[in-house]
Amino acid sequence: MAKPRKTSAKAVDVADSYAVRLMQHLVVPTFVIDPKRRVVIWNRACERLTGVPAAEVIGTTKHWQAFYETRRPCLADLVALDRPEQLPEFYPEYAARGHNGLGFSAENWCVMPKLGSQLYLAIDAGPIHDEAGQLIAVVETLRDLTDQKRAEMALKELATKDGLTGLSNRRAFDQMLMSEWARAQRTQKPMALLFVDVDHFKLFNDRHGHQSGDECLRAVADVVSRHAVRPLDLASRYGGEEFALILPDMDCDAACAIAEEIRRAVMALRIAHGAVGAGDHVTLSVGVASHIPTEADGSPDRLLGAADEALYAAKRLGRNRIICSERLLAEFACHGREPVPGRTPRKSA
């Protein structure tokens, strides 16, 4: 009976040796860790992908250094630790998936310290168990999707950016407006909106030409974008010579202060205008509105309409000024004029 056992053990050793050699020569970048998360295999394709030679990581738990600058678990580590709940924490770029005990899949930007450049990697990590069901190793394979990811990002940017100014376009504005409106409904915090219009822009084009008109719009866009400083602020080209600025969690007074900064910054550019009926330099009119949406506010149409009316008032009262919707009637009364009724308000897309 001893002889069959010896033959069987030899066959297992041969199979294991063959599996290791096969894995070493796979064209797919692959590494293997043991239950203590020490690297036992780091194949040649993995060396080429990461720039890290196997000798630097075999027998250590330093495999993370091939992908990140600060210590954090790789996907294989999460499999070894059986911590699927941590997938979203470490792989936010992609909705990381579990495979019913068969492993995890994720996608992620990796900084790749040895290469000095970031790579977007698709990662699969799966456990290997013995006959008793005990974990003996975890295999992680990697695919470089950097080119595809960058192409995808470029297409997305083309779909959401205005070609002339580089600001977000109307489509991106509409999407952000709806999402921030819904968030403001949940948080019950104010949301502000600025409509910014270049005064007498048609006269500017007629006098200086469309190329100068484009340069003027780019200069104004640069000023507007510099005031979208928080992560959720959005500066966009709304259409023609008109820009919009979404300012979440902001009341009318704070939004008016930003509007005034924008107006003054454009005046400071001293872009020559000089057309009949306009001033010496390009100026802006700005309409400002802020609102805390209730459950009854199904869409941001009220906010859009208020900002639009404020902009219209700014232009009717002489241009080169900001008007807040909350003080609209007071502004007209101050100038001894009556608001014009019946203006059709803008609506969200």
Number of C-alpha atoms within 10 A of each C-alpha: 5 6 8 9 10 11 11 11 12 12 12 12 12 12 12 12 12 12 11 14 13 12 20 19 13 13 12 17 22 25 26 24 25 21 17 13 22 18 23 20 21 24 23 21 19 23 17 12 19 18 15 21 15 18 10 13 19 18 16 14 17 16 25 17 19 22 22 18 13 8 11 13 18 19 30 27 23 20 26 23 13 14 11 18 9 13 21 14 10 16 17 13 13 15 13 21 15 18 11 7 11 11 23 23 21 22 22 19 19 15 17 21 16 15 15 9 9 14 22 21 19 17 20 21 26 22 23 17 12 9 6 6 8 11 14 14 22 25 22 23 19 20 16 16 15 16 11 11 15 13 11 12 12 12 11 11 15 14 14 19 19 19 12 13 20 18 24 24 24 19 17 20 23 15 14 17 25 15 11 19 27 19 16 19 19 12 12 16 17 19 26 26 28 31 26 28 26 23 23 20 22 15 17 23 17 11 15 15 12 13 10 13 19 15 14 23 21 16 15 28 24 16 19 26 21 10 17 17 11 9 7 13 17 23 27 28 28 22 12 10 19 20 25 28 25 23 26 23 21 19 19 21 15 13 24 23 12 18 28 16 15 22 23 16 16 22 16 12 15 12 16 14 20 15 18 11 8 16 14 13 17 23 27 26 27 32 28 33 31 30 22 18 23 13 10 7 14 12 17 21 15 19 28 23 19 24 29 26 26 28 28 21 26 25 21 14 16 10 21 19 19 25 27 26 23 17 14 19 15 12 20 16 12 9 9 8 13 10 15 10 6 6 11 9 14 16 13 15 13
